[in-house]
Amino acid sequence: MNKTEKIQHWLTGERNASYGALHLIGCSAFTYNVTLCHVDRLNRTAVLNNRTYSTTSSGHRNRLLEALELEGYRVTLTDGQPALPEGFECPKG
C-alpha cells in the first residue's frame, strides 16, 4: 500500500495512524511538529497547509492533496498551519 492509499484509508476509516514523520490523528494530519491539514469528513472538506517546510513535509502535503482529491474532498489551501474552522468538531469514532 503506498502512502496515498494509507491516507485514503485514514480518510475513510477514521483510524489514527503514523507513517514515519506523518501522523494522522483524529481529523488532523501532522508532519514533524507542523499541522498539515484538518478534514471534515461529514462535509467532505479540508483545509490544507500549502507552505513549504522541507522535502519530506512537501511530499506528505502532496500525498494528502492527492488522497483528498481522490476521495472527492473540497480543499482550501492556506499559507501556513491551518486553524480549525469556526464551529468545526471532529466526531468521536
N, C-alpha and C positions, 0 to 999 in steps of 0.2 A: 504494500500500500504506500503510495507516495504521499508527500506532505499535504498536497491539496486535498486528497481523499481523506486523510486523517482529520483535516479541518472540517470537511463536509460532514464527517461522522459526528464531530462535536456539534456542528450546527443543527443536525437533525436529532441527535441523541441527548443533548444537554449534559453529557458526562464531562467532568473535569479531566484534563489530560496535559501531560508535559512531554515535549519532544525536544530534548536539548535545552536551548535557551528560550524556546517558545512555550508559553504557558497559557492554556485555555481553561479559564476558571469562571464558572457561572455564566455570565453574559458578556464577559470581557476577555480580551486576548492581550498578552504582555510579551515583550521580548526584553530580556535582562530586566531592568527596572523601569522600562518605558511602556506606557499604555498604548497599544496599537489600535484597538477598536472596542466598541461596545455594540452589541447586537440586540435587537428587539425581535425575538422570534415570532411573537404574535403578529406584529405588523410587517414583518419581513423587511426591516430597515436596519441600517448600520451606519455608525459614524466612525470613519477610518482616518487615522493619523497618516498624513502624506509626507511628513518631514523625513529627510534622510539623516540617519544616525550612523549606520555602519553597513557594510556589505551584508552581514548576516541579518540585521533588522530590516533592510530593504528587501531581502529575499523573503523574510517572513511576511512583510506587508504585501508583497506581490502575490504570494500564495494565498493569503487571506482574501485579497481582492478577487483572485481567480475563483476561489471556493464560493465567495458571496455571490458573484455573478452567476456561477453555475447553479446555485440554489435559488436564484431569482430575487435576491435582495436588492432593494434600492439603497445605494450607497452615497453618503455625503462625506466629502473629503474635508479634512481640517489641516491647518499648518501647525501641527503640534499635538500634544496629548489632548484627546477629546474629553470634554466634560460630559457627564451623563446628562442627556436631555431632560428638561424640566418635566417632572411627573413620571419619569422612567422608573420602572420597577422590574427587577429580574424575578420572574416567577420561580418559586421553590419547587424542585422536581421531586 
